[in-house]
């Protein structure tokens, strides 16, 4: 896990949709994260961290 990934995860914990948006743009990952964050903050965080760690390039 590099420094950029750690910063991405910190942003994802504070504002999950922003962390996913900065990594993937306005793709389906962002919209899923936004919906989960609206439904509940914790599911948004879990998905954001999962998406950032699973789909690293």
PDB file with one MODEL, atoms N, CA, C and O in Angstrom:
MODEL        1
ATOM      1  N   UNK A   1       0.851  -1.168   0.000  1.00  0.00           N
ATOM      2  CA  UNK A   1       0.000   0.000   0.000  1.00  0.00           C
ATOM      3  C   UNK A   1       0.895   1.228   0.000  1.00  0.00           C
ATOM      4  O   UNK A   1       1.674   1.423   0.932  1.00  0.00           O
ATOM      5  N   UNK A   2       0.796   2.049  -1.020  1.00  0.00           N
ATOM      6  CA  UNK A   2       1.624   3.232  -1.137  1.00  0.00           C
ATOM      7  C   UNK A   2       1.023   4.424  -0.423  1.00  0.00           C
ATOM      8  O   UNK A   2      -0.058   4.338   0.158  1.00  0.00           O
ATOM      9  N   UNK A   3       1.734   5.532  -0.473  1.00  0.00           N
ATOM     10  CA  UNK A   3       1.282   6.748   0.203  1.00  0.00           C
ATOM     11  C   UNK A   3      -0.007   7.280  -0.423  1.00  0.00           C
ATOM     12  O   UNK A   3      -0.891   7.755   0.289  1.00  0.00           O
ATOM     13  N   UNK A   4      -0.115   7.205  -1.728  1.00  0.00           N
ATOM     14  CA  UNK A   4      -1.318   7.704  -2.386  1.00  0.00           C
ATOM     15  C   UNK A   4      -2.534   6.891  -1.965  1.00  0.00           C
ATOM     16  O   UNK A   4      -3.616   7.450  -1.784  1.00  0.00           O
ATOM     17  N   UNK A   5      -2.376   5.597  -1.807  1.00  0.00           N
ATOM     18  CA  UNK A   5      -3.490   4.764  -1.393  1.00  0.00           C
ATOM     19  C   UNK A   5      -3.914   5.098   0.035  1.00  0.00           C
ATOM     20  O   UNK A   5      -5.107   5.110   0.337  1.00  0.00           O
ATOM     21  N   UNK A   6      -2.965   5.366   0.902  1.00  0.00           N
ATOM     22  CA  UNK A   6      -3.308   5.744   2.283  1.00  0.00           C
ATOM     23  C   UNK A   6      -4.077   7.060   2.312  1.00  0.00           C
ATOM     24  O   UNK A   6      -5.047   7.199   3.056  1.00  0.00           O
ATOM     25  N   UNK A   7      -3.650   8.014   1.513  1.00  0.00           N
ATOM     26  CA  UNK A   7      -4.358   9.293   1.446  1.00  0.00           C
ATOM     27  C   UNK A   7      -5.749   9.097   0.868  1.00  0.00           C
ATOM     28  O   UNK A   7      -6.712   9.700   1.342  1.00  0.00           O
ATOM     29  N   UNK A   8      -5.859   8.264  -0.146  1.00  0.00           N
ATOM     30  CA  UNK A   8      -7.170   7.960  -0.732  1.00  0.00           C
ATOM     31  C   UNK A   8      -8.102   7.338   0.307  1.00  0.00           C
ATOM     32  O   UNK A   8      -9.283   7.679   0.360  1.00  0.00           O
ATOM     33  N   UNK A   9      -7.585   6.441   1.121  1.00  0.00           N
ATOM     34  CA  UNK A   9      -8.413   5.788   2.134  1.00  0.00           C
ATOM     35  C   UNK A   9      -8.834   6.777   3.211  1.00  0.00           C
ATOM     36  O   UNK A   9      -9.969   6.721   3.684  1.00  0.00           O
ATOM     37  N   UNK A  10      -7.947   7.679   3.606  1.00  0.00           N
ATOM     38  CA  UNK A  10      -8.316   8.697   4.595  1.00  0.00           C
ATOM     39  C   UNK A  10      -9.427   9.586   4.058  1.00  0.00           C
ATOM     40  O   UNK A  10     -10.372   9.902   4.780  1.00  0.00           O
ATOM     41  N   UNK A  11      -9.323   9.991   2.802  1.00  0.00           N
ATOM     42  CA  UNK A  11     -10.386  10.799   2.183  1.00  0.00           C
ATOM     43  C   UNK A  11     -11.675   9.990   2.096  1.00  0.00           C
ATOM     44  O   UNK A  11     -12.760  10.528   2.315  1.00  0.00           O
ATOM     45  N   UNK A  12     -11.565   8.709   1.780  1.00  0.00           N
ATOM     46  CA  UNK A  12     -12.752   7.855   1.660  1.00  0.00           C
ATOM     47  C   UNK A  12     -13.453   7.682   2.999  1.00  0.00           C
ATOM     48  O   UNK A  12     -14.676   7.541   3.035  1.00  0.00           O
ATOM     49  N   UNK A  13     -12.711   7.689   4.095  1.00  0.00           N
ATOM     50  CA  UNK A  13     -13.341   7.572   5.409  1.00  0.00           C
ATOM     51  C   UNK A  13     -14.045   8.873   5.780  1.00  0.00           C
ATOM     52  O   UNK A  13     -15.118   8.851   6.383  1.00  0.00           O
ATOM     53  N   UNK A  14     -13.451   9.995   5.424  1.00  0.00           N
ATOM     54  CA  UNK A  14     -14.060  11.289   5.762  1.00  0.00           C
ATOM     55  C   UNK A  14     -15.261  11.599   4.857  1.00  0.00           C
ATOM     56  O   UNK A  14     -16.336  11.948   5.344  1.00  0.00           O
ATOM     57  N   UNK A  15     -15.073  11.469   3.559  1.00  0.00           N
ATOM     58  CA  UNK A  15     -16.139  11.722   2.580  1.00  0.00           C
ATOM     59  C   UNK A  15     -16.084  10.620   1.511  1.00  0.00           C
ATOM     60  O   UNK A  15     -15.392  10.767   0.504  1.00  0.00           O
ATOM     61  N   UNK A  16     -16.806   9.528   1.728  1.00  0.00           N
ATOM     62  CA  UNK A  16     -16.687   8.370   0.826  1.00  0.00           C
ATOM     63  C   UNK A  16     -16.898   8.664  -0.655  1.00  0.00           C
ATOM     64  O   UNK A  16     -16.090   8.209  -1.464  1.00  0.00           O
ATOM     65  N   UNK A  17     -17.941   9.400  -1.060  1.00  0.00           N
ATOM     66  CA  UNK A  17     -18.101   9.636  -2.496  1.00  0.00           C
ATOM     67  C   UNK A  17     -16.955  10.452  -3.105  1.00  0.00           C
ATOM     68  O   UNK A  17     -16.590  10.247  -4.263  1.00  0.00           O
ATOM     69  N   UNK A  18     -16.396  11.369  -2.324  1.00  0.00           N
ATOM     70  CA  UNK A  18     -15.284  12.174  -2.839  1.00  0.00           C
ATOM     71  C   UNK A  18     -14.060  11.304  -3.095  1.00  0.00           C
ATOM     72  O   UNK A  18     -13.396  11.456  -4.120  1.00  0.00           O
ATOM     73  N   UNK A  19     -13.757  10.397  -2.175  1.00  0.00           N
ATOM     74  CA  UNK A  19     -12.620   9.512  -2.376  1.00  0.00           C
ATOM     75  C   UNK A  19     -12.764   8.651  -3.614  1.00  0.00           C
ATOM     76  O   UNK A  19     -11.801   8.459  -4.356  1.00  0.00           O
ATOM     77  N   UNK A  20     -13.958   8.132  -3.843  1.00  0.00           N
ATOM     78  CA  UNK A  20     -14.203   7.300  -5.027  1.00  0.00           C
ATOM     79  C   UNK A  20     -14.193   8.165  -6.286  1.00  0.00           C
ATOM     80  O   UNK A  20     -13.682   7.738  -7.322  1.00  0.00           O
ATOM     81  N   UNK A  21     -14.746   9.364  -6.209  1.00  0.00           N
ATOM     82  CA  UNK A  21     -14.767  10.264  -7.368  1.00  0.00           C
ATOM     83  C   UNK A  21     -13.354  10.642  -7.807  1.00  0.00           C
ATOM     84  O   UNK A  21     -13.060  10.678  -9.001  1.00  0.00           O
ATOM     85  N   UNK A  22     -12.487  10.923  -6.846  1.00  0.00           N
ATOM     86  CA  UNK A  22     -11.119  11.304  -7.188  1.00  0.00           C
ATOM     87  C   UNK A  22     -10.362  10.165  -7.858  1.00  0.00           C
ATOM     88  O   UNK A  22      -9.455  10.411  -8.654  1.00  0.00           O
ATOM     89  N   UNK A  23     -10.717   8.941  -7.551  1.00  0.00           N
ATOM     90  CA  UNK A  23     -10.028   7.787  -8.138  1.00  0.00           C
ATOM     91  C   UNK A  23     -10.642   7.356  -9.470  1.00  0.00           C
ATOM     92  O   UNK A  23      -9.913   7.045 -10.412  1.00  0.00           O
ATOM     93  N   UNK A  24     -11.981   7.334  -9.558  1.00  0.00           N
ATOM     94  CA  UNK A  24     -12.656   6.758 -10.724  1.00  0.00           C
ATOM     95  C   UNK A  24     -13.423   7.757 -11.577  1.00  0.00           C
ATOM     96  O   UNK A  24     -13.856   7.410 -12.676  1.00  0.00           O
ATOM     97  N   UNK A  25     -13.603   8.964 -11.113  1.00  0.00           N
ATOM     98  CA  UNK A  25     -14.415   9.916 -11.844  1.00  0.00           C
ATOM     99  C   UNK A  25     -15.892   9.648 -11.591  1.00  0.00           C
ATOM    100  O   UNK A  25     -16.266   9.132 -10.538  1.00  0.00           O
ATOM    101  N   UNK A  26     -16.716   9.996 -12.545  1.00  0.00           N
ATOM    102  CA  UNK A  26     -18.163   9.908 -12.366  1.00  0.00           C
ATOM    103  C   UNK A  26     -18.712   8.592 -12.945  1.00  0.00           C
ATOM    104  O   UNK A  26     -19.733   8.589 -13.634  1.00  0.00           O
ATOM    105  N   UNK A  27     -18.033   7.495 -12.660  1.00  0.00           N
ATOM    106  CA  UNK A  27     -18.455   6.190 -13.151  1.00  0.00           C
ATOM    107  C   UNK A  27     -19.448   5.526 -12.214  1.00  0.00           C
ATOM    108  O   UNK A  27     -19.960   6.144 -11.280  1.00  0.00           O
ATOM    109  N   UNK A  28     -19.706   4.263 -12.482  1.00  0.00           N
ATOM    110  CA  UNK A  28     -20.703   3.557 -11.675  1.00  0.00           C
ATOM    111  C   UNK A  28     -20.228   3.354 -10.235  1.00  0.00           C
ATOM    112  O   UNK A  28     -21.058   3.250  -9.332  1.00  0.00           O
ATOM    113  N   UNK A  29     -18.921   3.296  -9.999  1.00  0.00           N
ATOM    114  CA  UNK A  29     -18.425   3.174  -8.626  1.00  0.00           C
ATOM    115  C   UNK A  29     -18.844   4.376  -7.785  1.00  0.00           C
ATOM    116  O   UNK A  29     -19.245   4.227  -6.631  1.00  0.00           O
ATOM    117  N   UNK A  30     -18.747   5.564  -8.371  1.00  0.00           N
ATOM    118  CA  UNK A  30     -19.133   6.785  -7.663  1.00  0.00           C
ATOM    119  C   UNK A  30     -20.610   6.777  -7.302  1.00  0.00           C
ATOM    120  O   UNK A  30     -20.974   7.114  -6.176  1.00  0.00           O
ATOM    121  N   UNK A  31     -21.454   6.399  -8.235  1.00  0.00           N
ATOM    122  CA  UNK A  31     -22.901   6.436  -7.987  1.00  0.00           C
ATOM    123  C   UNK A  31     -23.323   5.391  -6.955  1.00  0.00           C
ATOM    124  O   UNK A  31     -24.209   5.646  -6.139  1.00  0.00           O
ATOM    125  N   UNK A  32     -22.697   4.228  -6.988  1.00  0.00           N
ATOM    126  CA  UNK A  32     -22.984   3.220  -5.966  1.00  0.00           C
ATOM    127  C   UNK A  32     -22.577   3.735  -4.596  1.00  0.00           C
ATOM    128  O   UNK A  32     -23.318   3.588  -3.624  1.00  0.00           O
ATOM    129  N   UNK A  33     -21.393   4.343  -4.521  1.00  0.00           N
ATOM    130  CA  UNK A  33     -20.906   4.873  -3.248  1.00  0.00           C
ATOM    131  C   UNK A  33     -21.789   6.006  -2.749  1.00  0.00           C
ATOM    132  O   UNK A  33     -22.073   6.088  -1.554  1.00  0.00           O
ATOM    133  N   UNK A  34     -22.223   6.873  -3.639  1.00  0.00           N
ATOM    134  CA  UNK A  34     -23.102   7.981  -3.246  1.00  0.00           C
ATOM    135  C   UNK A  34     -24.425   7.449  -2.706  1.00  0.00           C
ATOM    136  O   UNK A  34     -24.912   7.931  -1.683  1.00  0.00           O
ATOM    137  N   UNK A  35     -25.004   6.477  -3.370  1.00  0.00           N
ATOM    138  CA  UNK A  35     -26.258   5.896  -2.914  1.00  0.00           C
ATOM    139  C   UNK A  35     -26.093   5.230  -1.554  1.00  0.00           C
ATOM    140  O   UNK A  35     -26.932   5.412  -0.672  1.00  0.00           O
ATOM    141  N   UNK A  36     -25.023   4.461  -1.374  1.00  0.00           N
ATOM    142  CA  UNK A  36     -24.792   3.804  -0.093  1.00  0.00           C
ATOM    143  C   UNK A  36     -24.533   4.821   1.018  1.00  0.00           C
ATOM    144  O   UNK A  36     -24.942   4.604   2.159  1.00  0.00           O
ATOM    145  N   UNK A  37     -23.864   5.916   0.702  1.00  0.00           N
ATOM    146  CA  UNK A  37     -23.605   6.947   1.704  1.00  0.00           C
ATOM    147  C   UNK A  37     -24.889   7.653   2.093  1.00  0.00           C
ATOM    148  O   UNK A  37     -25.075   7.999   3.260  1.00  0.00           O
ATOM    149  N   UNK A  38     -25.771   7.869   1.142  1.00  0.00           N
ATOM    150  CA  UNK A  38     -27.064   8.489   1.456  1.00  0.00           C
ATOM    151  C   UNK A  38     -27.890   7.559   2.333  1.00  0.00           C
ATOM    152  O   UNK A  38     -28.556   8.013   3.264  1.00  0.00           O
ATOM    153  N   UNK A  39     -27.853   6.262   2.044  1.00  0.00           N
ATOM    154  CA  UNK A  39     -28.624   5.302   2.832  1.00  0.00           C
ATOM    155  C   UNK A  39     -28.025   5.079   4.219  1.00  0.00           C
ATOM    156  O   UNK A  39     -28.741   4.762   5.169  1.00  0.00           O
ATOM    157  N   UNK A  40     -26.734   5.245   4.324  1.00  0.00           N
ATOM    158  CA  UNK A  40     -26.063   5.081   5.614  1.00  0.00           C
ATOM    159  C   UNK A  40     -24.587   5.376   5.452  1.00  0.00           C
ATOM    160  O   UNK A  40     -23.963   4.917   4.496  1.00  0.00           O
ATOM    161  N   UNK A  41     -24.033   6.124   6.361  1.00  0.00           N
ATOM    162  CA  UNK A  41     -22.648   6.565   6.236  1.00  0.00           C
ATOM    163  C   UNK A  41     -21.669   5.384   6.273  1.00  0.00           C
ATOM    164  O   UNK A  41     -20.710   5.353   5.502  1.00  0.00           O
ATOM    165  N   UNK A  42     -21.901   4.427   7.151  1.00  0.00           N
ATOM    166  CA  UNK A  42     -20.992   3.292   7.308  1.00  0.00           C
ATOM    167  C   UNK A  42     -20.950   2.417   6.043  1.00  0.00           C
ATOM    168  O   UNK A  42     -19.856   2.045   5.619  1.00  0.00           O
ATOM    169  N   UNK A  43     -22.088   2.072   5.426  1.00  0.00           N
ATOM    170  CA  UNK A  43     -22.002   1.302   4.168  1.00  0.00           C
ATOM    171  C   UNK A  43     -21.244   2.051   3.066  1.00  0.00           C
ATOM    172  O   UNK A  43     -20.558   1.431   2.253  1.00  0.00           O
ATOM    173  N   UNK A  44     -21.366   3.374   3.040  1.00  0.00           N
ATOM    174  CA  UNK A  44     -20.612   4.168   2.075  1.00  0.00           C
ATOM    175  C   UNK A  44     -19.123   4.077   2.303  1.00  0.00           C
ATOM    176  O   UNK A  44     -18.348   3.975   1.353  1.00  0.00           O
ATOM    177  N   UNK A  45     -18.716   4.113   3.568  1.00  0.00           N
ATOM    178  CA  UNK A  45     -17.293   3.992   3.894  1.00  0.00           C
ATOM    179  C   UNK A  45     -16.775   2.608   3.514  1.00  0.00           C
ATOM    180  O   UNK A  45     -15.705   2.478   2.920  1.00  0.00           O
ATOM    181  N   UNK A  46     -17.533   1.591   3.856  1.00  0.00           N
ATOM    182  CA  UNK A  46     -17.101   0.217   3.555  1.00  0.00           C
ATOM    183  C   UNK A  46     -16.941   0.029   2.053  1.00  0.00           C
ATOM    184  O   UNK A  46     -15.948  -0.544   1.606  1.00  0.00           O
ATOM    185  N   UNK A  47     -17.897   0.500   1.276  1.00  0.00           N
ATOM    186  CA  UNK A  47     -17.798   0.341  -0.174  1.00  0.00           C
ATOM    187  C   UNK A  47     -16.648   1.168  -0.743  1.00  0.00           C
ATOM    188  O   UNK A  47     -15.936   0.701  -1.633  1.00  0.00           O
ATOM    189  N   UNK A  48     -16.460   2.380  -0.246  1.00  0.00           N
ATOM    190  CA  UNK A  48     -15.390   3.237  -0.760  1.00  0.00           C
ATOM    191  C   UNK A  48     -14.025   2.602  -0.516  1.00  0.00           C
ATOM    192  O   UNK A  48     -13.186   2.565  -1.415  1.00  0.00           O
ATOM    193  N   UNK A  49     -13.805   2.109   0.686  1.00  0.00           N
ATOM    194  CA  UNK A  49     -12.520   1.470   0.985  1.00  0.00           C
ATOM    195  C   UNK A  49     -12.357   0.202   0.147  1.00  0.00           C
ATOM    196  O   UNK A  49     -11.268  -0.075  -0.355  1.00  0.00           O
ATOM    197  N   UNK A  50     -13.422  -0.556  -0.002  1.00  0.00           N
ATOM    198  CA  UNK A  50     -13.369  -1.756  -0.843  1.00  0.00           C
ATOM    199  C   UNK A  50     -13.033  -1.395  -2.291  1.00  0.00           C
ATOM    200  O   UNK A  50     -12.161  -2.015  -2.899  1.00  0.00           O
ATOM    201  N   UNK A  51     -13.717  -0.402  -2.838  1.00  0.00           N
ATOM    202  CA  UNK A  51     -13.490  -0.028  -4.233  1.00  0.00           C
ATOM    203  C   UNK A  51     -12.066   0.486  -4.434  1.00  0.00           C
ATOM    204  O   UNK A  51     -11.434   0.177  -5.444  1.00  0.00           O
ATOM    205  N   UNK A  52     -11.563   1.256  -3.491  1.00  0.00           N
ATOM    206  CA  UNK A  52     -10.215   1.805  -3.649  1.00  0.00           C
ATOM    207  C   UNK A  52      -9.138   0.742  -3.514  1.00  0.00           C
ATOM    208  O   UNK A  52      -8.094   0.841  -4.158  1.00  0.00           O
ATOM    209  N   UNK A  53      -9.366  -0.263  -2.696  1.00  0.00           N
ATOM    210  CA  UNK A  53      -8.357  -1.291  -2.536  1.00  0.00           C
ATOM    211  C   UNK A  53      -8.498  -2.415  -3.567  1.00  0.00           C
ATOM    212  O   UNK A  53      -7.502  -3.024  -3.956  1.00  0.00           O
ATOM    213  N   UNK A  54      -9.710  -2.689  -4.004  1.00  0.00           N
ATOM    214  CA  UNK A  54      -9.941  -3.766  -4.967  1.00  0.00           C
ATOM    215  C   UNK A  54      -9.545  -3.368  -6.371  1.00  0.00           C
ATOM    216  O   UNK A  54      -8.912  -4.149  -7.081  1.00  0.00           O
ATOM    217  N   UNK A  55      -9.906  -2.170  -6.782  1.00  0.00           N
ATOM    218  CA  UNK A  55      -9.706  -1.735  -8.167  1.00  0.00           C
ATOM    219  C   UNK A  55      -8.504  -0.830  -8.333  1.00  0.00           C
ATOM    220  O   UNK A  55      -8.560   0.108  -9.128  1.00  0.00           O
ATOM    221  N   UNK A  56      -7.415  -1.072  -7.613  1.00  0.00           N
ATOM    222  CA  UNK A  56      -6.231  -0.254  -7.790  1.00  0.00           C
ATOM    223  C   UNK A  56      -5.562  -0.619  -9.102  1.00  0.00           C
ATOM    224  O   UNK A  56      -5.555  -1.782  -9.503  1.00  0.00           O
ATOM    225  N   UNK A  57      -5.011   0.361  -9.755  1.00  0.00           N
ATOM    226  CA  UNK A  57      -4.391   0.155 -11.063  1.00  0.00           C
ATOM    227  C   UNK A  57      -2.921  -0.118 -10.919  1.00  0.00           C
ATOM    228  O   UNK A  57      -2.229  -0.318 -11.918  1.00  0.00           O
TER     229      UNK A  57
ENDMDL
END
